[in-house]
Amino acid sequence: MKEGVLSRRGRYQKIHENLHAKEVIVGDGVRRRRYILCYNPREAERARSHREQVLKDLEEKLASHSDPRALAQWAVELKASGRYGRYLRTTKGGKLKIDWRAVREAARCDGKWVVQTNDDTMTVEDAACGYKALMVIERCFHALKRTRIKMTPMHHWLPRRIEAHVKICVLALLIERAAERMCGQPWTRIRETLGALQATEYETESFHFFQRNKLHPSVLSTLKSLGIKPPERVLEISPRS
């Protein structure tokens, strides 16, 4: 199935900047199967760049050992590595070499995934976007399980406190996802942009106050997308006692 879908010719339909898709029909009659081949150019570029770095590191590791035998301890450990093992093969002479065929095969799948559907009334766009939405939900659950939301570790025993803690985590993740949709950017980029918004504490003989820094255009643009009014230049001014 994989070979038949990936090798089928046809032009991709551009749905979004990071989502292209095309329909692929394999088989006839009762064996007919409808697939949607999806492609993310950004993910493809990221995968290509990552693989180039892995291969560069792998070539250096292979060249650094004088004993090229595949049964050597270093070779066995390298072959079992999740990072390098998929790109290695053992030659007939018992040596460890880079498997360039595996490299080319991996390159064919960069940024691609396949959706199968038996609903012929569903458009290519609906099938691709629907599946991508499921991927986002999976990522959110994965984030909750790995506690990607940075909160101080807490230990609860009362049911109401456990429930409140879980609700806070879910609410934080919901706010993060809402911000991503409003800005059209990943949360990491939004957080980095808003990180430039800072306030400095000042004290004079008469007053104590906080003053924010000059806002960068990217900060203003992000706040506008989120529907948040930029903070005043001077904050919390109070007389000194």
Secondary structure as the mmCIF struct_conf table of DSSP 4:
data_model
#
loop_
_struct_conf.conf_type_id
_struct_conf.id
_struct_conf.beg_label_comp_id
_struct_conf.beg_label_asym_id
_struct_conf.beg_label_seq_id
_struct_conf.end_label_comp_id
_struct_conf.end_label_asym_id
_struct_conf.end_label_seq_id
HELX_RH_AL_P HELX_RH_AL_P1 LYS A 2 LEU A 6
TURN_TY1_P TURN_TY1_P1 SER A 7 SER A 7
HELX_LH_PP_P HELX_LH_PP_P1 ARG A 11 TYR A 12
STRN STRN1 GLN A 13 HIS A 16
TURN_TY1_P TURN_TY1_P2 GLU A 17 ASN A 18
STRN STRN2 LEU A 19 VAL A 26
BEND BEND1 GLY A 27 ASP A 28
HELX_RH_3T_P HELX_RH_3T_P1 GLY A 29 ARG A 31
STRN STRN3 ARG A 33 TYR A 39
HELX_RH_AL_P HELX_RH_AL_P2 PRO A 41 ALA A 63
TURN_TY1_P TURN_TY1_P3 SER A 64 SER A 64
BEND BEND2 SER A 66 SER A 66
STRN STRN4 ARG A 69 ARG A 69
TURN_TY1_P TURN_TY1_P4 ALA A 70 LEU A 71
BEND BEND3 ALA A 72 ALA A 72
HELX_RH_AL_P HELX_RH_AL_P3 GLN A 73 LYS A 79
TURN_TY1_P TURN_TY1_P5 ALA A 80 ALA A 80
TURN_TY1_P TURN_TY1_P6 GLY A 82 TYR A 84
HELX_RH_3T_P HELX_RH_3T_P2 GLY A 85 TYR A 87
STRN STRN5 LEU A 88 THR A 90
TURN_TY1_P TURN_TY1_P7 LYS A 92 GLY A 93
BEND BEND4 GLY A 94 GLY A 94
STRN STRN6 LYS A 95 LYS A 95
STRN STRN7 LEU A 96 ILE A 98
HELX_RH_AL_P HELX_RH_AL_P4 TRP A 100 ARG A 108
TURN_TY1_P TURN_TY1_P8 CYS A 109 GLY A 111
STRN STRN8 LYS A 112 THR A 117
TURN_TY1_P TURN_TY1_P9 ASP A 120 THR A 121
BEND BEND5 MET A 122 MET A 122
HELX_RH_AL_P HELX_RH_AL_P5 VAL A 124 LYS A 145
TURN_TY1_P TURN_TY1_P10 ARG A 146 THR A 147
BEND BEND6 ILE A 149 ILE A 149
BEND BEND7 LEU A 158 LEU A 158
HELX_RH_AL_P HELX_RH_AL_P6 PRO A 159 CYS A 183
TURN_TY1_P TURN_TY1_P11 GLY A 184 GLY A 184
BEND BEND8 GLN A 185 GLN A 185
HELX_RH_AL_P HELX_RH_AL_P7 TRP A 187 LEU A 194
TURN_TY1_P TURN_TY1_P12 GLY A 195 ALA A 196
STRN STRN9 ALA A 199 GLU A 203
BEND BEND9 GLU A 205 SER A 206
STRN STRN10 PHE A 207 ARG A 212
HELX_LH_PP_P HELX_LH_PP_P2 ASN A 213 HIS A 216
HELX_RH_AL_P HELX_RH_AL_P8 PRO A 217 LEU A 226
TURN_TY1_P TURN_TY1_P13 GLY A 227 GLY A 227
HELX_LH_PP_P HELX_LH_PP_P3 LYS A 229 GLU A 232
BEND BEND10 ARG A 233 ARG A 233
STRN STRN11 VAL A 234 PRO A 239
#
